[in-house]
């Protein structure tokens, strides 16, 4: 099954505020930027200044980014507000 087909089985109820916040000042000192490589939805993008841009709208809420980040305070993670977030459907 292609990535696009898998994504078609997922519904995202986007909250007005991000449930994951990335502190770019902390990320600039990170040589590995493991969140970019570990995120299964490819939502972390390196910026030209050495920071990270995170696109929370299609987040699976798996917590992988939080688990692989070695820089304390770089990622603040919480579940989205009630009624928001990822909803998996049968494909």
N, C-alpha and C positions, 0 to 999 in steps of 0.2 A: 504494500500500500504506500503510495507517495505521501510526502509531507503535506501536500495540499489536500489530499483526500482525508488524511487524519485530522487536519485542522477543521475540515468541514463537519466533523463529528463533535465539535466543541463550540459552546456558546459562551460568550464573555459578557457579563453584565458589569459594565465599566462604572466604577465609582468616580465621583467628581475629584477625589483626592487620591494620590498614589499611596498604595499600601507598602511600597518599598521606596526608600529614599536613599540615594547615593551621595556621599560627601566627596565631591571632586577633589578637595584639598588633600584628603587622606589618600585617594586613589592615585593622585599624581606621583606619589612616592612608591607605588607598587610596581615592581618590575615584571611580575608574572601575569597580572590581570586575569586570574583564573576564572572569574565570573563570566568573561567573554566566551571562553572555551567550554564552560560547564553548562551554561543555560540551555536546556533542551529546546526552547522556543527562539533562541538567538535574539534575545531582547536587549543585550548589553552591547553598546557600540563605543569603540574608543574615539576620543575627540582629539583634535590636533594639539591641544594644550596638555595632553597626557592624562586627562580625566576620562570619565565614563558617562555616557548618556544611557539612561535606562528607560525603555518604553513599556510601561506597566500594563497597557491596555489589553495585551494578549498573554498575560502571565498565567502559568499553570498553578501557581502557589505551591510549588514543590519544595521550596526552601533550599534548593541546591546552591544558589548564589551565596546565601548566608552561611552555609556549611563549608564551602570551599574558600571563602574569603579569609585571608590571614591577617588583615589589617583591622584591628579593633576600631569600631566606630565608622568604618567605611560604608557599611550597609545597615540600615535600620529597617527591620522587617516585621510586619504585623499582618494578620488576616484582614481582608477588606471588610468594610462596614456590612452589617446584615443586609442580605438581599443582593449583594454585589459579588463579583468574582467569577471564577470559572465554573461552568456547568457542563459535565460530560454527558453526551447523548449516545445512544446506540446507533452505529453507522449502518 
